[in-house]
Each structure stands twice: as structure tokens, then as C-alpha cells.
Amino acid sequence: MFIVLIPARYASTRLPGKPLSDIGGKPMVVRVAERARMSGAANVVVATDDERICSAVARYGIDVAMTRTDHPTGTDRLAEVAAQLGLDERAIVVNVQGDEPLLEPALIRAVADKLTEHSDAAIATACHPITNADEAFNPNVVKVVLDHAGYALYFSRATIPWARDAFAVDRRQLPPQMPLYRHYGLYAYRVGFLRRYPSLSPAPPERFEALEQLRALWHGYRIVVSVTGGAPAPGVDTQEDLDRVRVLYATGRV
């Protein structure tokens, strides 16, 4: 069994009020919660520091937890909610972002199951193979290197691993069978780890990469990774993204 927590903040640089954006007559964060419910989660809870989001979510019968406004990271917000709910240390929580109304319920379930199957891991996440050179060299595309058992060795915005010989000749294409993976920011956590996370000091690589998950690796926590066959549907970051999602819902393709 697992619980889905959906952090949702009203502020957004490019799309203010994004969680409450209308998609087919419902706020986006409600659409996300409905998708999460389809994953088989024991419960779905929206975590917010904004009364407007709280009221909107509650109208649809979705559980909501009000949090402090001063959390430095989304993981700190999850830790507060886990404490509010009195969750057992062994319980599994999946963090689903409130701007992903196209997220496949099966992927939520797969990440939760991955953590269930690996008792030595504190976190589970997902990735998929990179086959496009533009993605490989894009610093906005986060990469993950795995060990032989599917645990994360490192996350980076750089192109890792680096194909020394192939890239010396041509960087317009990737060499065959190169183990290059794009990290997808969906996480399952053990509650025991969430409780300890706020006390962990930031990792030196984290400060430069701006990747929060490096803090867990730095402090010796294991992250097991589920490799999916293709790229999950993108989230909503811009008005164009929102317009596209609205069309998909309006035409029944979700």
C-alpha cells in the first residue's frame, strides 16, 4: 500500500495560479488527484500553503493538508504532511507534482512497487533511455547513471556517461547501446527517510547541479530506479502546455 502526496503552490513564475487552471471544468490539481487515485493508492492528499487551493480541492472531496509557507524544498513539505498524517516509518509516499494532469497512473504504481521490492532503498524514481542527441546535451534534461542492480550512482545536468571516442568524432548522434538515461522527477519515499530529510545538510554537488536528490546520495541513502520504455507525458509549465492539455481532455484523449 502507498499514499500519494501532491504538493501544490499558488505561485508560479510563468503561469500564476497554475494549480487552479481550468481543465475541462475542473482545476488542474484536481485532475492530477483524479489520475493519482487511479493508481491504486490507499489515499491521495494535496499539500498546499494556500487557502484558495485548499478550498478548491476540498470541494471535490479530495483530502488536503495545509502546510507552512517557509519550506525550502518540496521534500520538506512532504515531511510535514507525513508527520501531520501520523504515517508509520515504513509507509511509502509517492510525490506527484500538481502540474502533471497527463501522468499515467501505472507509472505512479510502478515507482511505489519498485520501492516496496527494494527494502534497502529509501527512495524510488524513474528514468527512460535517451536516444536524441539534443536531449543528451541539454542541461535542462537531468541524467542518471545506474549501477548493475538499477540503483542510482549519480544525477547530473551534464552528459553522463560521456562517450569519449564517439563524441570526439561526432556529437550529432549517440553511439548505439550507450547507457544514457533521462531522469523523470517522480519519487516514492519511505516515511522514515522523509522524517530525517529536513536535518540533512545540503550536498556540495547539489549546490552546483541544483538537484535535490543528490543530498540523499551524498548522505548514503540508496535510490532505486525504474527504467521505463518511453518518455512520460510532460507537465504544464507554460500557457502553450496548458492549451495542449485542455485540447486532450476536451477530445477525450485522456
C-alpha positions as CSV (number, residue, x, y, z in Angstrom):
1,M,0.0,0.0,0.0
2,F,1.1,3.6,-0.7
3,I,-0.1,7.1,-0.3
4,V,0.1,9.9,-3.0
5,L,1.0,13.4,-1.8
6,I,0.6,16.2,-4.3
7,P,2.4,19.5,-3.4
8,A,0.6,22.5,-4.9
9,R,1.7,26.1,-4.5
10,Y,-0.2,29.0,-6.0
11,A,2.8,31.0,-7.0
12,S,4.3,30.3,-10.5
13,T,6.7,32.4,-12.4
14,R,5.4,31.6,-15.8
15,L,1.8,30.6,-15.0
16,P,0.5,32.3,-11.8
17,G,-2.3,30.3,-10.1
18,K,-1.3,27.2,-12.1
19,P,-2.8,24.6,-9.8
20,L,-6.3,26.2,-10.2
21,S,-6.1,26.5,-14.0
22,D,-9.3,25.1,-15.5
23,I,-9.1,21.9,-17.5
24,G,-12.5,20.7,-18.7
25,G,-14.3,22.3,-15.9
26,K,-12.1,21.2,-13.0
27,P,-8.9,22.7,-11.5
28,M,-5.7,21.2,-12.8
29,V,-4.6,19.9,-9.3
30,V,-8.0,18.1,-9.1
31,R,-7.3,16.4,-12.4
32,V,-3.9,15.4,-11.1
33,A,-5.5,13.9,-8.0
34,E,-8.1,12.0,-10.0
35,R,-5.3,10.4,-12.1
36,A,-3.4,9.6,-8.9
37,R,-6.5,7.8,-7.5
38,M,-6.5,5.5,-10.5
39,S,-3.0,4.2,-9.4
40,G,-4.5,2.2,-6.6
41,A,-3.1,4.5,-3.9
42,A,-4.6,4.0,-0.4
43,N,-5.1,7.7,-0.2
44,V,-4.4,10.9,-2.2
45,V,-3.7,14.1,-0.3
46,V,-3.0,17.6,-1.8
47,A,-0.4,19.5,0.3
48,T,-0.7,23.3,0.0
49,D,0.1,26.5,1.8
50,D,-2.7,28.4,0.0
51,E,-6.3,28.7,1.2
52,R,-7.6,29.1,-2.4
53,I,-6.1,25.7,-3.4
54,C,-7.3,24.1,-0.2
55,S,-10.9,25.3,-0.8
56,A,-10.9,24.3,-4.4
57,V,-9.6,20.8,-3.7
58,A,-12.0,20.2,-0.8
59,R,-15.0,20.9,-3.0
60,Y,-14.2,17.8,-5.0
61,G,-13.9,15.5,-1.9
62,I,-10.1,15.2,-2.1
63,D,-8.1,15.2,1.1
64,V,-6.0,18.3,1.7
65,A,-3.3,19.2,4.2
66,M,-2.3,22.8,4.9
67,T,1.4,23.3,5.4
68,R,3.8,26.1,6.4
69,T,4.8,28.6,3.8
70,D,8.6,28.6,4.6
71,H,9.7,25.2,3.4
72,P,12.9,25.4,1.4
73,T,12.1,22.3,-0.7
74,G,9.1,20.2,-1.8
75,T,10.5,17.3,0.2
76,D,10.4,19.3,3.4
77,R,6.7,20.0,2.7
78,L,6.1,16.2,2.3
79,A,7.8,15.6,5.6
80,E,5.5,18.0,7.3
81,V,2.4,16.3,5.8
82,A,3.7,12.8,6.7
83,A,4.0,14.0,10.3
84,Q,0.5,15.5,10.2
85,L,-0.9,12.2,9.0
86,G,0.9,10.2,11.6
87,L,2.3,7.8,8.9
88,D,4.3,4.8,10.0
89,E,8.1,5.0,9.3
90,R,7.8,2.0,6.9
91,A,4.9,3.6,4.9
92,I,5.5,4.6,1.3
93,V,4.6,8.0,0.0
94,V,4.7,8.9,-3.7
95,N,5.3,12.6,-4.6
96,V,3.2,13.6,-7.6
97,Q,3.6,17.2,-8.9
98,G,0.5,19.2,-9.1
99,D,1.1,20.3,-12.7
100,E,1.1,16.8,-14.3
101,P,-2.5,16.1,-15.4
102,L,-1.3,13.6,-18.0
103,L,0.7,11.4,-15.7
104,E,0.0,7.7,-16.2
105,P,-1.4,6.1,-13.1
106,A,0.5,2.9,-13.9
107,L,3.8,4.8,-13.6
108,I,2.8,6.0,-10.1
109,R,2.1,2.5,-9.2
110,A,5.4,1.2,-10.7
111,V,7.5,3.6,-8.7
112,A,5.7,2.7,-5.5
113,D,6.1,-1.1,-6.3
114,K,9.8,-0.6,-7.0
115,L,10.4,0.8,-3.5
116,T,8.3,-2.0,-2.0
117,E,10.5,-4.5,-3.7
118,H,13.8,-3.0,-2.6
119,S,13.8,-2.8,1.2
120,D,17.4,-1.4,1.3
121,A,16.3,1.7,-0.7
122,A,15.0,4.9,0.8
123,I,13.7,6.4,-2.5
124,A,12.5,5.1,-5.8
125,T,12.3,7.1,-9.0
126,A,12.1,6.6,-12.8
127,C,14.0,7.2,-16.0
128,H,13.9,6.3,-19.6
129,P,16.6,5.9,-22.3
130,I,17.8,9.0,-24.2
131,T,18.0,8.4,-27.9
132,N,18.2,12.0,-29.1
133,A,21.5,14.0,-29.1
134,D,19.8,17.3,-28.4
135,E,18.4,15.8,-25.2
136,A,21.8,14.4,-24.3
137,F,23.5,17.8,-24.4
138,N,20.6,19.8,-22.9
139,P,21.4,20.9,-19.3
140,N,17.7,21.1,-18.6
141,V,17.4,17.4,-19.1
142,V,18.6,15.6,-16.0
143,K,20.5,12.4,-16.5
144,V,21.0,9.5,-14.1
145,V,23.8,6.8,-14.1
146,L,22.8,3.4,-12.8
147,D,24.7,0.5,-11.3
148,H,24.3,-3.1,-12.3
149,A,21.3,-3.6,-9.9
150,G,19.4,-0.5,-11.0
151,Y,20.4,1.8,-8.2
152,A,21.4,5.5,-8.9
153,L,25.1,6.3,-8.8
154,Y,24.7,10.0,-9.7
155,F,22.3,12.5,-11.2
156,S,23.6,15.3,-13.4
157,R,22.7,18.0,-15.9
158,A,25.8,17.1,-17.7
159,T,26.0,14.4,-20.4
160,I,26.9,11.3,-18.4
161,P,28.3,8.9,-19.2
162,W,30.5,10.7,-21.7
163,A,31.2,8.7,-24.9
164,R,34.9,9.8,-25.2
165,D,35.8,8.3,-28.5
166,A,32.4,8.7,-30.3
167,F,31.9,12.3,-29.2
168,A,35.5,13.2,-30.3
169,V,34.3,12.4,-33.8
170,D,30.7,13.4,-33.9
171,R,28.2,14.8,-31.3
172,R,25.2,14.9,-33.6
173,Q,24.3,11.3,-32.8
174,L,24.6,8.9,-29.9
175,P,26.6,5.7,-30.2
176,P,24.5,2.5,-30.2
177,Q,23.7,1.0,-26.8
178,M,25.0,4.0,-24.8
179,P,23.5,3.7,-21.3
180,L,22.2,7.3,-21.2
181,Y,19.0,7.8,-19.2
182,R,16.8,10.8,-18.7
183,H,15.6,11.1,-15.1
184,Y,11.9,11.6,-14.6
185,G,11.1,13.5,-11.4
186,L,8.6,11.1,-9.9
187,Y,9.6,9.9,-6.4
188,A,8.5,7.3,-3.9
189,Y,9.8,7.8,-0.3
190,R,9.9,5.8,2.8
191,V,8.4,7.9,5.6
192,G,11.4,7.2,7.8
193,F,13.6,8.9,5.2
194,L,11.2,11.9,4.9
195,R,11.4,12.4,8.7
196,R,15.2,12.6,8.6
197,Y,15.5,14.6,5.4
198,P,15.0,18.1,6.9
199,S,18.0,17.6,9.2
200,L,20.3,16.5,6.3
201,S,22.8,19.2,5.2
202,P,22.9,20.1,1.5
203,A,25.5,18.2,-0.5
204,P,28.3,20.2,-2.2
205,P,27.3,18.8,-5.7
206,E,23.7,19.7,-5.0
207,R,24.6,23.3,-4.7
208,F,26.0,23.4,-8.2
209,E,23.8,20.9,-10.1
210,A,20.6,22.3,-8.4
211,L,19.4,18.7,-7.9
212,E,17.9,18.0,-4.6
213,Q,18.1,14.2,-4.9
214,L,21.9,14.4,-4.7
215,R,21.5,15.2,-1.0
216,A,20.2,11.7,-0.4
217,L,23.1,10.0,-2.3
218,W,25.6,12.2,-0.5
219,H,24.4,11.0,2.9
220,G,24.4,7.4,1.9
221,Y,20.8,6.7,1.1
222,R,20.1,4.4,-1.8
223,I,17.8,5.4,-4.7
224,V,16.4,2.6,-6.9
225,V,15.3,3.5,-10.4
226,S,12.6,2.1,-12.6
227,V,13.6,2.1,-16.3
228,T,10.5,2.8,-18.5
229,G,10.1,2.2,-22.2
230,G,9.4,5.7,-23.2
231,A,9.1,9.3,-22.1
232,P,6.2,10.1,-19.7
233,A,3.8,12.9,-20.7
234,P,5.2,16.3,-20.0
235,G,3.9,18.6,-17.3
236,V,2.3,22.0,-17.6
237,D,4.9,24.8,-17.4
238,T,3.6,27.4,-19.9
239,Q,0.3,28.6,-21.4
240,E,1.0,26.6,-24.5
241,D,1.3,23.4,-22.4
242,L,-2.0,24.2,-20.7
243,D,-3.7,24.8,-24.0
244,R,-2.5,21.5,-25.3
245,V,-3.7,19.6,-22.2
246,R,-7.1,21.3,-22.5
247,V,-7.5,20.0,-26.0
248,L,-6.6,16.5,-25.0
249,Y,-9.2,16.5,-22.2
250,A,-11.8,18.1,-24.4
251,T,-11.4,15.5,-27.1
252,G,-11.5,12.6,-24.7
253,R,-7.8,11.5,-25.3
254,V,-7.0,11.4,-21.6
